[in-house]
Amino acid sequence: MSDFASNRKRVVVWFRKDLRLNDHPALLAALSDNFEIIPIFIWDPKSVDIWRPGEASRWWLHQSLLHLSHSIKCLGGSMLFFSGNPREILPRVCKDYGANALFFGRCYEPASVQLESTIETLFSSLGICCQSFKSNLLHEPWEVSNQSGKPYRVFTPYWRSARVSVGTPPLAYSPSSLKFTKRSTNSLDSLNILPKDQWHNKFSSNWNVSEYGAKALINRLNTDFINSYQFKRDFPADEGTSRLAPFLAWGIISPRQVCTTVLDPIHNQQEDNKFLAQIGWREFSYHLLHYFPHTCDTPLREKYSNFPWRDNHADLNAWQKGETGYPFVDAGMRQLWETGWMHNRVRMVVASFLVKHLLLPWQDGARWFWNTLVDADLANNTQGWQWVAGCGADAAPYFRIFNPVIQGEKFDPQGDYIRKWVPELNRLPNSAIHSPWTASANVLQAAGIQLGVNYPEPIVNHSEARNRALKALDSIS
Ligand SMILES: Cc1cc2nc3c(=O)[nH]c(=O)nc-3n(C[C@H](O)[C@H](O)[C@H](O)COP(=O)(O)OP(=O)(O)OC[C@H]3O[C@@H](n4cnc5c(N)ncnc54)[C@H](O)[C@@H]3O)c2cc1C
């Protein structure tokens, strides 16, 4: 029996990557039309999409849904959970609940785009209103184009054109005015979203996965933070970045909410706001994914399809475990494993190490990140890896090879980051923390390090690896 008068219109709001109640266009549309809202989430355990959520993302997703369903409960409603193929479930739910419409926020990953298109066709044939909304981006990927109407391939002109309209405020409504159904179905736990392997349990101490958690991080984005961002953001031992990425990836917070906070018209002009530019990179990544969807696992620059990558499981394993013998790289890979997140500077260094020092395919790295990052985001991850591998749009040229020792010395001069994540190197002096193999036997002994025993020897020699990478590049030039 309905909780509302039987003649009340009902809408199914399908939550996907907009797991919040504020600044949610589909919810606002439901509110404006005075709909009773049937909020649903569908988990498809048999999805054949190779980019279905990885393990760390599944942990994040479960926590997000826990919070969202609790928030809906506090407003007197119930979130409905379903397991199966959305193509079958959505029409069934509309029928069973007598819904007149389906609303959802658009996603942009190739499999999601295909799914949305099938559902729109299906609903049109059923004569049920089906409406999608821009929920998780400032601009639709196709809304920004160059003067010839073509997609941008270079960030700076893209952002010059896109940033003009970033000041749009979040939608103004109060979630308490939304009218949710009270009927409930399966429990969240019954979906079995959490991966069986429990390695993610330790993430809980690092993240408050909720709109409150996002709000707490956003509250840090004051003028001081934004002004010092450009200086601090490269130093991984500092708290110089926002850590909002997983909240943005799952839409617990919208980019509009973030931008409004940092757009102080007096202090933070759009042009030189480096923080805002990072949100711009996110938008640019979606722009690229939309126009070049094949790039999730194929290089945008075709000549890189013939790159002579190595196939070496032992090296890949050492990289994944943070046992390469290069402390800055190992610290990053261990931070990732322990917390589901890695600092951007270190992401660039570890990615470069994989593709240039180890000559292993960037796709292997992208897949590892996909499984272990709580902020795994197909657009950003693809763009990030292709940028480092030199094969994407506006990418760092392949011949620019980060020296992992110099990167560490520059961005972790006191070795604090390394000492935190590679505690066995704790007692090494700063002069040796970035390159333990250069330390004398006495220094190593005093620090309790036996190279090859309790900390690895470097798995490659930097100069040799550099020459090998340049030679490989020559072979496709
Ligand atoms: C190899 C590689 C893989 C990456 N994979 C991902 C990924 O899967 N998901 C992801 O969100 N980011 C990815 N990034 C981009 C970036 O590292 C993270 O967004 C950032 O470290 C998140 O931390 P933060 O929220 O503190 O960022 P902040 O510095 O506070 O930036 C604010 C927001 O801007 C966006 N952003 C920042 N830098 C970038 C960037 N370079 N490209 C696109 N968006 C950016 C993020 O949404 C971020 O939350 C990757 C970068 C590299 C080099």
Ligand as a Chemical Component Dictionary entry (heavy atoms), coordinates in Angstrom:
data_LIG
# 
_chem_comp.id                   LIG 
_chem_comp.type                 NON-POLYMER 
_chem_comp.pdbx_formal_charge   0 
_chem_comp.three_letter_code    LIG 
# 
loop_
_chem_comp_atom.comp_id 
_chem_comp_atom.atom_id 
_chem_comp_atom.alt_atom_id 
_chem_comp_atom.type_symbol 
_chem_comp_atom.charge 
_chem_comp_atom.model_Cartn_x 
_chem_comp_atom.model_Cartn_y 
_chem_comp_atom.model_Cartn_z 
_chem_comp_atom.pdbx_ordinal 
LIG C1  C1  C 0 48.617 7.761  -13.045 1  
LIG C2  C2  C 0 47.499 8.595  -12.440 2  
LIG C3  C3  C 0 46.253 8.004  -12.170 3  
LIG C4  C4  C 0 45.231 8.766  -11.616 4  
LIG N1  N1  N 0 44.020 8.153  -11.344 5  
LIG C5  C5  C 0 42.995 8.895  -10.845 6  
LIG C6  C6  C 0 41.725 8.300  -10.585 7  
LIG O1  O1  O 0 41.488 7.117  -10.826 8  
LIG N2  N2  N 0 40.767 9.082  -10.035 9  
LIG C7  C7  C 0 40.958 10.415 -9.766  10 
LIG O2  O2  O 0 40.043 11.080 -9.279  11 
LIG N3  N3  N 0 42.135 11.002 -10.035 12 
LIG C8  C8  C 0 43.159 10.290 -10.561 13 
LIG N4  N4  N 0 44.356 10.908 -10.808 14 
LIG C9  C9  C 0 44.470 12.368 -10.636 15 
LIG C10 C10 C 0 44.954 12.851 -9.252  16 
LIG O3  O3  O 0 46.104 12.163 -8.863  17 
LIG C11 C11 C 0 43.900 12.704 -8.158  18 
LIG O4  O4  O 0 42.663 13.256 -8.586  19 
LIG C12 C12 C 0 44.310 13.437 -6.879  20 
LIG O5  O5  O 0 45.542 12.949 -6.415  21 
LIG C13 C13 C 0 43.255 13.243 -5.825  22 
LIG O6  O6  O 0 43.638 13.812 -4.604  23 
LIG P1  P1  P 0 42.898 15.116 -4.069  24 
LIG O7  O7  O 0 41.434 14.892 -4.045  25 
LIG O8  O8  O 0 43.562 15.502 -2.789  26 
LIG O9  O9  O 0 43.231 16.159 -5.205  27 
LIG P2  P2  P 0 43.279 17.766 -5.193  28 
LIG O10 O10 O 0 44.652 18.165 -5.536  29 
LIG O11 O11 O 0 42.701 18.312 -3.953  30 
LIG O12 O12 O 0 42.384 18.159 -6.452  31 
LIG C14 C14 C 0 40.976 18.418 -6.341  32 
LIG C15 C15 C 0 40.215 17.519 -7.300  33 
LIG O13 O13 O 0 40.571 17.769 -8.647  34 
LIG C16 C16 C 0 40.571 16.554 -9.400  35 
LIG N5  N5  N 0 41.936 16.320 -9.893  36 
LIG C17 C17 C 0 43.095 16.647 -9.279  37 
LIG N6  N6  N 0 44.146 16.334 -10.062 38 
LIG C18 C18 C 0 43.634 15.793 -11.190 39 
LIG C19 C19 C 0 44.215 15.288 -12.388 40 
LIG N7  N7  N 0 45.538 15.293 -12.598 41 
LIG N8  N8  N 0 43.398 14.782 -13.336 42 
LIG C20 C20 C 0 42.052 14.799 -13.166 43 
LIG N9  N9  N 0 41.453 15.272 -12.059 44 
LIG C21 C21 C 0 42.227 15.772 -11.084 45 
LIG C22 C22 C 0 40.152 15.447 -8.447  46 
LIG O14 O14 O 0 38.777 15.227 -8.576  47 
LIG C23 C23 C 0 40.506 16.044 -7.094  48 
LIG O15 O15 O 0 39.739 15.531 -6.042  49 
LIG C24 C24 C 0 45.425 10.147 -11.350 50 
LIG C25 C25 C 0 46.671 10.723 -11.619 51 
LIG C26 C26 C 0 47.692 9.960  -12.152 52 
LIG C27 C27 C 0 49.022 10.600 -12.423 53 
# 
loop_
_chem_comp_bond.comp_id 
_chem_comp_bond.atom_id_1 
_chem_comp_bond.atom_id_2 
_chem_comp_bond.value_order 
_chem_comp_bond.pdbx_ordinal 
LIG C1  C2  SING 1  
LIG C2  C3  SING 2  
LIG C2  C26 DOUB 3  
LIG C3  C4  DOUB 4  
LIG C4  N1  SING 5  
LIG C4  C24 SING 6  
LIG N1  C5  DOUB 7  
LIG C5  C6  SING 8  
LIG C5  C8  SING 9  
LIG C6  O1  DOUB 10 
LIG C6  N2  SING 11 
LIG N2  C7  SING 12 
LIG C7  O2  DOUB 13 
LIG C7  N3  SING 14 
LIG N3  C8  DOUB 15 
LIG C8  N4  SING 16 
LIG N4  C9  SING 17 
LIG N4  C24 SING 18 
LIG C9  C10 SING 19 
LIG C10 O3  SING 20 
LIG C10 C11 SING 21 
LIG C11 O4  SING 22 
LIG C11 C12 SING 23 
LIG C12 O5  SING 24 
LIG C12 C13 SING 25 
LIG C13 O6  SING 26 
LIG O6  P1  SING 27 
LIG P1  O7  DOUB 28 
LIG P1  O8  SING 29 
LIG P1  O9  SING 30 
LIG O9  P2  SING 31 
LIG P2  O10 DOUB 32 
LIG P2  O11 SING 33 
LIG P2  O12 SING 34 
LIG O12 C14 SING 35 
LIG C14 C15 SING 36 
LIG C15 O13 SING 37 
LIG C15 C23 SING 38 
LIG O13 C16 SING 39 
LIG C16 N5  SING 40 
LIG C16 C22 SING 41 
LIG N5  C17 SING 42 
LIG N5  C21 SING 43 
LIG C17 N6  DOUB 44 
LIG N6  C18 SING 45 
LIG C18 C19 SING 46 
LIG C18 C21 DOUB 47 
LIG C19 N7  SING 48 
LIG C19 N8  DOUB 49 
LIG N8  C20 SING 50 
LIG C20 N9  DOUB 51 
LIG N9  C21 SING 52 
LIG C22 O14 SING 53 
LIG C22 C23 SING 54 
LIG C23 O15 SING 55 
LIG C24 C25 DOUB 56 
LIG C25 C26 SING 57 
LIG C26 C27 SING 58 
# 
